Amino acid sequence: MFQRYLVKGKPGFVPHQWASLADAVSWIRASGGLAVVAHPGRYNFSKPELHAFLAQFKDCGGAGIEVLTGSHSPEQYLEFARIAREFGLAASRGSDYHGKGGEQGRSRRRCRSCPAI
């Protein structure tokens, strides 16, 4: 569906512009939400870049980081749980699914050493 209609050159494509991190977090908080970094293992950050991003996110009022998600490996679960604790962020678990096949929404894992969102 996306490749057929929504990518550049297709009829449903709309160019986008990213909001600043500060704006995005403030909009989420102003609407009563908690800002959470989703699937951080999918971003192309080096460790120093990830730490700088999370520090800025936390300074903007960010509340959590997705620790458990179908796109993370078991090793990444441990790493993102450690990072959540390091930054004082709550842990979230993905409830959506973006892949083909698989066990949609069946994960019962959680980060027992982090506060949960």
C-alpha positions in Angstrom: 0.0 0.0 0.0 2.7 2.5 1.0 4.9 1.7 -2.0 2.0 2.0 -4.4 0.5 5.2 -3.2 2.5 7.1 -0.6 6.1 7.2 -1.7 7.6 10.1 -3.7 6.2 10.1 -7.3 3.0 8.4 -6.3 -0.5 10.0 -6.1 -0.7 10.1 -2.3 2.8 11.4 -1.5 3.0 14.5 0.6 6.4 15.9 1.5 6.9 16.2 5.2 9.0 18.4 7.5 10.1 17.1 10.9 9.1 19.2 14.0 11.9 20.1 16.4 12.3 17.7 19.3 11.3 20.5 21.8 8.2 21.3 19.8 7.2 17.6 19.5 7.6 16.9 23.2 5.8 20.1 24.2 2.8 19.3 21.9 2.5 15.8 23.4 2.7 17.2 27.0 0.3 20.0 26.3 -2.3 17.5 25.1 -1.9 15.5 28.4 0.4 12.8 26.9 3.7 11.4 27.9 6.5 11.7 25.3 8.2 8.3 24.7 11.0 7.5 22.2 9.6 4.7 20.1 11.8 1.8 18.9 15.1 3.5 19.5 17.1 0.5 18.0 15.8 1.4 14.6 17.5 4.8 14.5 20.9 5.2 12.9 22.5 6.8 15.9 26.0 6.0 17.2 26.1 5.5 21.0 27.3 9.1 21.6 24.6 10.4 19.3 21.9 8.4 21.0 23.0 9.6 24.5 23.1 13.2 23.3 19.6 12.8 21.8 18.2 11.2 24.9 19.7 13.9 27.1 18.1 16.6 25.0 14.8 14.5 25.0 14.9 14.3 28.8 15.7 18.1 29.1 12.6 18.8 26.9 10.4 16.8 29.2 10.5 13.4 27.6 9.2 10.7 29.9 10.1 7.3 28.5 11.8 5.0 26.0 10.5 1.9 24.3 12.5 -0.9 25.7 10.6 -4.0 24.4 9.5 -4.0 20.8 9.4 -6.6 18.0 12.1 -4.7 16.2 14.6 -5.1 19.1 16.8 -8.1 19.8 16.9 -9.6 23.4 20.3 -7.9 23.7 18.8 -4.6 22.8 16.1 -5.1 25.5 18.8 -5.2 28.1 20.7 -2.3 26.6 17.6 0.0 26.4 16.5 -1.0 29.9 20.0 0.0 31.1 19.7 3.3 29.2 16.2 3.9 30.6 17.7 3.6 34.1 20.7 5.8 33.2 18.5 8.6 32.0 15.7 8.2 34.5 13.2 7.4 31.8 10.3 5.1 32.2 10.1 2.0 30.0 7.4 1.2 27.5 6.6 -2.0 25.6 5.5 -1.8 22.0 1.9 -3.0 21.4 1.8 -2.4 17.6 3.3 -4.5 14.9 5.0 -3.4 11.6 6.2 -6.7 10.1 5.0 -9.6 8.0 3.6 -12.7 9.8 4.8 -13.3 13.4 3.2 -13.1 16.8 1.3 -9.8 16.6 0.7 -8.3 20.1 1.6 -11.5 22.0 4.7 -10.4 23.8 4.3 -10.6 27.6 7.8 -9.4 28.4 8.4 -6.2 30.4 11.3 -4.4 31.9 11.1 -5.4 35.6 14.0 -3.1 36.6 12.5 0.1 35.1 9.4 2.2 36.0 6.7 1.5 33.4 4.7 3.9 31.3 
